[in-house]
Amino acid sequence: MKVVIIGGVAGGATAAARLRRLDEEAEIIVLERSGYVSYANCGLPYYLGGVIREKEKLTLQTPESFKARFNIDVRVREEAVAIHRAKKEVTVERLEDGSRYTESYDKLILSPGARPIRPPMPGIGLPGVFTLRTVEDTFAIREFMDEKKPRRAVVVGGGFIGLEAAENLLHAGLAVTLLQKDDQVLLPLDRDMAAGIHGYLRRKGLDLRLGQTVEGFEPMAGGGIRTLLAGAEGVDADFVIFAIGVSPDTALAREAGLELGARGSIRVDERMRTSDPDIYAVGDAVEIKNFVTGQPGLISLAGPANKEGRIAADNICGRPSVYRGGQGSSVIRLFDMTAASTGLNERAAQAAGVPYDRAVTYSASHATYYPGASNMTIKTLFDPESGRILGAQIVGFEGVDKRIDVLASAIRAGMTAWDLQELDLAYAPPYSSAKDPVNMAGYVIGNVLDGLVKQFHWDEVDSLPRDGSVTLLDVRTPEEFAQGHIGGAVNIPVDELRQRLGELDPAKTVYVNCHSGLRSYIACRVLAGRGFDCRNLSGGWRYYSQVACDLAFDGDPRHPCGIPLGR
């Protein structure tokens, strides 16, 4: 059997290695148009900032190492330019000299990946306007930095690559402006969860400008690049990194007449087969099923690409294997902060027509009496009928990664809020609390589903009537209340509530808030027990003020009274 693989990196390289492990006799050829067949794509921004210092660290496998260990013929700087399905041949161009040849195949795997989006705007091709997708891109930027000694940079795009590039340029001592068209960074998060990140990044020295539409670039007389903005003054810098996203690179598949799907991606079945039974496709270029909604979509992440490559190889070798869909689990470190998500966010749920409710919880990364605890915010989406977990987002510092992995596993297993309550998770004071943050999310959601508490959310606060028809009640201490509160709210500390119930009208719905949602939940239980109709503010004043005012993320864990620990 002869298998030709077009493209390396995650999906193609994984498929090649798996094929060899399953079939020692197969002839395996990998065609890679860049100079590197297997490299740490996600590590590229860290080379710019010097976190990764050696070029060699970015390369996971070389043509020589593939040949030595797996007996695989890897051909770099060679690009497949046409697929002839009837003859089962591929036309290949040697990029070094432009010569061409044909290569036959029994099975073909497409792993072309995705290309950086570069819209046809003025100046997009100027020297000094870079993209950051390949090893070659990375080395070009680093060489520019070493030779030109720039002091200012503009990064266009607030996704993973843009943010990681901006952070690393700051580490390298540059002044950095990040321009983002949307009103938030990190679109896998909802706007309310990203709000605290904005203030944090600005505090770290990033000139973050949201809602900015880039219209083009022009060279400056004294050198450098001016980034032109719609309705705003341009931004001057020594160079630009353009990172607004990627699109599936499927020109080869389209020209071969393969069936395409969402956003021009390659349509495959659960065995990673295309519309041609002898051609498979994996990685960023393929359409996959969203595990939560069952609807088609795109996920450009290394984890799914690796799984898909393995599955394609399994099926080529006669081992039934299927890909059941992705949920987009992701995590990013920004200085000392970590942001992570899995499953559906609110935008995705709304677009898919999936009914959901949400809960916002605050938990310390580990027992607060053990030194070094920090706060994390967890937003969990759930089915309001079944309680099934649909998605989760976490922002914090220590411990975010392991909690998002637990919640990703819960989504994969179809768990409900009640299942989260019962998870038996490891506990010791340096690592967690006896009630882990994941357990706590389950308890809060369970209380909502069981009818023990009704919620209202940050985006409903400003529309609540202030005409006296409802009561807005803040149950924090007078000192907390004086530092800031919801307009129109009255202040009765939770510990005084039973004695002061006479100050409240039982005929009016009471909207209750505290700092984080804990004391207000207790207050709601007191009020409900006395016949009041009440609602608890999910996430409390802390969350509402952070989102409404774009405040920096508050990482201080607090006592139930709202006082930061250690103060």
JOHU-V90020 format. One record per residue. N is the residue number from 1. RES is the residue in one letter. PHI is phi in degrees with one decimal (* if undefined). Layout:
<<N,RES,PHI> <N,RES,PHI>>
This chain:
<<1,M,*> <2,K,-116.4> <3,V,-118.2> <4,V,-106.6> <5,I,-116.7> <6,I,-98.7> <7,G,105.4> <8,G,-109.0> <9,V,52.9> <10,A,-80.2> <11,G,-66.9> <12,G,-67.1> <13,A,-65.9> <14,T,-63.6> <15,A,-61.1> <16,A,-62.7> <17,A,-65.4> <18,R,-67.1> <19,L,-57.7> <20,R,-65.3> <21,R,-64.9> <22,L,-91.5> <23,D,-144.2> <24,E,-70.5> <25,E,-95.3> <26,A,-64.9> <27,E,-91.2> <28,I,-122.1> <29,I,-124.1> <30,V,-113.2> <31,L,-106.6> <32,E,-127.9> <33,R,-73.5> <34,S,-84.0> <35,G,-90.5> <36,Y,-136.2> <37,V,-88.3> <38,S,-146.1> <39,Y,-142.5> <40,A,-84.0> <41,N,-53.8> <42,C,-72.1> <43,G,-92.2> <44,L,-59.4> <45,P,-60.0> <46,Y,-74.5> <47,Y,-72.5> <48,L,-64.8> <49,G,-90.8> <50,G,84.7> <51,V,-65.4> <52,I,-100.3> <53,R,-96.6> <54,E,-103.2> <55,K,-55.9> <56,E,-62.1> <57,K,-66.1> <58,L,-79.7> <59,T,-96.5> <60,L,-86.1> <61,Q,-142.3> <62,T,-116.9> <63,P,-54.0> <64,E,-68.3> <65,S,-70.9> <66,F,-64.1> <67,K,-67.2> <68,A,-67.2> <69,R,-88.5> <70,F,-114.3> <71,N,54.2> <72,I,-112.5> <73,D,-87.3> <74,V,-102.5> <75,R,-120.5> <76,V,-87.4> <77,R,58.1> <78,E,-129.1> <79,E,-115.7> <80,A,-72.6> <81,V,-112.1> <82,A,-160.0> <83,I,-115.7> <84,H,-108.8> <85,R,-64.3> <86,A,-63.0> <87,K,-92.4> <88,K,54.9> <89,E,-134.2> <90,V,-124.7> <91,T,-89.1> <92,V,-121.0> <93,E,-110.2> <94,R,-81.4> <95,L,-70.6> <96,E,-68.8> <97,D,-130.3> <98,G,81.4> <99,S,-73.7> <100,R,-130.1> <101,Y,-152.3> <102,T,-111.0> <103,E,-130.5> <104,S,-83.6> <105,Y,-150.2> <106,D,-93.0> <107,K,-130.9> <108,L,-124.6> <109,I,-117.2> <110,L,-97.0> <111,S,-136.5> <112,P,-77.8> <113,G,73.8> <114,A,-133.3> <115,R,-106.8> <116,P,-60.2> <117,I,-73.0> <118,R,-132.1> <119,P,-63.5> <120,P,-74.5> <121,M,-111.1> <122,P,-56.8> <123,G,79.9> <124,I,-63.6> <125,G,-97.4> <126,L,-65.4> <127,P,-58.7> <128,G,99.6> <129,V,-107.1> <130,F,-108.3> <131,T,-109.2> <132,L,-133.4> <133,R,-132.7> <134,T,-116.9> <135,V,-60.9> <136,E,-60.9> <137,D,-57.3> <138,T,-62.8> <139,F,-65.1> <140,A,-64.4> <141,I,-66.4> <142,R,-64.5> <143,E,-64.4> <144,F,-60.5> <145,M,-64.7> <146,D,-68.1> <147,E,-84.2> <148,K,-91.5> <149,K,50.2> <150,P,-66.7> <151,R,-113.3> <152,R,-131.9> <153,A,-138.5> <154,V,-114.4> <155,V,-113.5> <156,V,-104.5> <157,G,117.7> <158,G,-109.6> <159,G,-87.7> <160,F,-59.7> <161,I,-65.6> <162,G,-60.2> <163,L,-68.1> <164,E,-65.9> <165,A,-63.9> <166,A,-60.4> <167,E,-59.6> <168,N,-71.4> <169,L,-66.7> <170,L,-63.0> <171,H,-59.0> <172,A,-79.4> <173,G,95.4> <174,L,-90.8> <175,A,-83.0> <176,V,-126.7> <177,T,-110.4> <178,L,-109.4> <179,L,-108.0> <180,Q,-129.4> <181,K,-68.4> <182,D,-76.7> <183,D,-89.5> <184,Q,-157.6> <185,V,-94.2> <186,L,52.9> <187,L,-64.7> <188,P,-60.8> <189,L,-91.0> <190,D,-77.4> <191,R,-55.5> <192,D,-67.6> <193,M,-77.0> <194,A,-78.8> <195,A,-57.1> <196,G,-67.3> <197,I,-68.1> <198,H,-58.5> <199,G,-63.7> <200,Y,-63.5> <201,L,-64.2> <202,R,-64.6> <203,R,-65.6> <204,K,-83.6> <205,G,105.6> <206,L,-80.5> <207,D,-82.9> <208,L,-92.9> <209,R,-125.6> <210,L,-93.2> <211,G,66.7> <212,Q,-110.2> <213,T,-99.9> <214,V,-80.6> <215,E,-107.9> <216,G,158.5> <217,F,-139.0> <218,E,-143.8> <219,P,-71.4> <220,M,-96.0> <221,A,-58.4> <222,G,-91.2> <223,G,102.1> <224,G,101.3> <225,I,-127.7> <226,R,-101.6> <227,T,-89.6> <228,L,-90.7> <229,L,-120.2> <230,A,-75.4> <231,G,69.4> <232,A,-149.8> <233,E,-67.3> <234,G,-64.7> <235,V,-115.6> <236,D,-93.5> <237,A,-158.4> <238,D,-80.4> <239,F,-160.1> <240,V,-131.4> <241,I,-109.6> <242,F,-99.3> <243,A,-141.0> <244,I,-92.5> <245,G,131.4> <246,V,-131.5> <247,S,-129.8> <248,P,-60.2> <249,D,-90.6> <250,T,-123.5> <251,A,-59.0> <252,L,-62.5> <253,A,-66.4> <254,R,-63.7> <255,E,-66.2> <256,A,-82.3> <257,G,81.3> <258,L,-75.6> <259,E,-70.5> <260,L,-110.3> <261,G,-129.1> <262,A,-56.9> <263,R,52.3> <264,G,76.5> <265,S,-74.9> <266,I,-83.3> <267,R,-82.3> <268,V,-132.1> <269,D,-91.6> <270,E,-69.6> <271,R,-97.4> <272,M,70.7> <273,R,-87.5> <274,T,-82.6> <275,S,-68.2> <276,D,-100.5> <277,P,-64.2> <278,D,-99.1> <279,I,-123.5> <280,Y,-111.9> <281,A,-144.1> <282,V,-144.1> <283,G,91.4> <284,D,-64.4> <285,A,-87.9> <286,V,-102.9> <287,E,-83.2> <288,I,-126.0> <289,K,-92.0> <290,N,-71.0> <291,F,-63.0> <292,V,-80.5> <293,T,-94.7> <294,G,78.0> <295,Q,-91.7> <296,P,-71.1> <297,G,-173.9> <298,L,-125.6> <299,I,-136.8> <300,S,-97.2> <301,L,-137.6> <302,A,-68.0> <303,G,-59.4> <304,P,-58.9> <305,A,-61.0> <306,N,-63.6> <307,K,-62.9> <308,E,-64.6> <309,G,-61.4> <310,R,-64.4> <311,I,-66.5> <312,A,-60.1> <313,A,-62.1> <314,D,-56.2> <315,N,-69.5> <316,I,-61.3> <317,C,-91.7> <318,G,82.4> <319,R,-102.5> <320,P,-58.2> <321,S,-151.4> <322,V,-130.9> <323,Y,-104.4> <324,R,-92.3> <325,G,116.4> <326,G,-116.9> <327,Q,-124.1> <328,G,68.7> <329,S,-62.4> <330,S,-149.2> <331,V,-149.5> <332,I,-141.6> <333,R,-103.3> <334,L,-124.1> <335,F,57.0> <336,D,-97.0> <337,M,-88.6> <338,T,-127.0> <339,A,-126.9> <340,A,-146.5> <341,S,-153.6> <342,T,-155.2> <343,G,71.1> <344,L,-85.4> <345,N,-98.1> <346,E,-65.1> <347,R,-60.8> <348,A,-66.2> <349,A,-64.0> <350,Q,-65.3> <351,A,-64.4> <352,A,-87.4> <353,G,70.6> <354,V,-94.1> <355,P,-64.2> <356,Y,-154.8> <357,D,-129.6> <358,R,-140.7> <359,A,-138.8> <360,V,-115.4> <361,T,-126.8> <362,Y,-115.5> <363,S,-142.2> <364,A,-77.7> <365,S,-65.0> <366,H,-152.9> <367,A,-52.1> <368,T,-69.6> <369,Y,-78.9> <370,Y,-90.7> <371,P,-58.1> <372,G,94.1> <373,A,-66.3> <374,S,-134.8> <375,N,-85.6> <376,M,-130.1> <377,T,-104.3> <378,I,-120.5> <379,K,-112.3> <380,T,-121.4> <381,L,-98.3> <382,F,-145.4> <383,D,-73.9> <384,P,-69.4> <385,E,-96.5> <386,S,-89.8> <387,G,81.0> <388,R,-64.3> <389,I,-76.6> <390,L,-105.7> <391,G,-175.1> <392,A,-152.5> <393,Q,-136.3> <394,I,-135.6> <395,V,-128.1> <396,G,177.0> <397,F,-126.8> <398,E,-75.3> <399,G,84.8> <400,V,-65.2> <401,D,-62.5> <402,K,-73.6> <403,R,-71.3> <404,I,-68.4> <405,D,-68.7> <406,V,-64.0> <407,L,-69.1> <408,A,-63.0> <409,S,-66.3> <410,A,-63.3> <411,I,-63.6> <412,R,-62.1> <413,A,-86.4> <414,G,70.6> <415,M,-72.9> <416,T,-107.0> <417,A,-58.8> <418,W,-67.1> <419,D,-66.0> <420,L,-60.7> <421,Q,-60.3> <422,E,-92.6> <423,L,-58.8> <424,D,-96.8> <425,L,-101.9> <426,A,-63.5> <427,Y,-137.0> <428,A,-154.2> <429,P,-50.1> <430,P,-72.7> <431,Y,-115.6> <432,S,-163.0> <433,S,-121.3> <434,A,-58.7> <435,K,-101.7> <436,D,-61.4> <437,P,-53.2> <438,V,-69.4> <439,N,-58.8> <440,M,-62.7> <441,A,-59.5> <442,G,-63.3> <443,Y,-63.8> <444,V,-64.6> <445,I,-65.1> <446,G,-60.1> <447,N,-62.3> <448,V,-66.8> <449,L,-66.0> <450,D,-80.9> <451,G,79.7> <452,L,-77.9> <453,V,-152.7> <454,K,-106.0> <455,Q,-111.6> <456,F,-136.5> <457,H,-121.3> <458,W,-53.7> <459,D,-80.1> <460,E,-102.1> <461,V,-60.9> <462,D,-68.2> <463,S,-93.0> <464,L,-66.9> <465,P,-66.7> <466,R,-112.7> <467,D,-98.4> <468,G,89.5> <469,S,-77.8> <470,V,-131.8> <471,T,-112.8> <472,L,-100.4> <473,L,-119.9> <474,D,-108.1> <475,V,-105.0> <476,R,-80.4> <477,T,-71.7> <478,P,-57.2> <479,E,-64.4> <480,E,-64.2> <481,F,-60.0> <482,A,-68.2> <483,Q,-79.1> <484,G,152.8> <485,H,-158.1> <486,I,-70.7> <487,G,-58.4> <488,G,88.6> <489,A,-80.3> <490,V,-101.1> <491,N,-112.4> <492,I,-132.2> <493,P,-56.5> <494,V,-56.9> <495,D,-74.2> <496,E,-106.3> <497,L,-63.1> <498,R,-60.9> <499,Q,-77.9> <500,R,-117.9> <501,L,-60.1> <502,G,-63.2> <503,E,-79.8> <504,L,-110.2> <505,D,-88.8> <506,P,-66.6> <507,A,-84.3> <508,K,-106.8> <509,T,-65.2> <510,V,-108.3> <511,Y,-100.9> <512,V,-108.6> <513,N,-138.7> <514,C,-134.2> <515,H,-73.7> <516,S,-125.5> <517,G,110.4> <518,L,-78.8> <519,R,-64.4> <520,S,-69.8> <521,Y,-64.9> <522,I,-60.5> <523,A,-62.4> <524,C,-64.7> <525,R,-67.2> <526,V,-63.5> <527,L,-65.3> <528,A,-62.0> <529,G,-67.9> <530,R,-106.0> <531,G,92.1> <532,F,-80.9> <533,D,-93.9> <534,C,-136.8> <535,R,-130.9> <536,N,-104.2> <537,L,-74.9> <538,S,-64.1> <539,G,86.4> <540,G,69.5> <541,W,-60.6> <542,R,-56.3> <543,Y,-71.9> <544,Y,-58.9> <545,S,-69.3> <546,Q,-63.6> <547,V,-74.0> <548,A,-66.8> <549,C,-111.4> <550,D,54.7> <551,L,-74.0> <552,A,-64.9> <553,F,-56.5> <554,D,-95.8> <555,G,-92.5> <556,D,-77.1> <557,P,-69.5> <558,R,-132.6> <559,H,-67.7> <560,P,-54.4> <561,C,-80.7> <562,G,95.1> <563,I,-83.0> <564,P,-57.4> <565,L,-65.0> <566,G,84.2> <567,R,-111.4>>
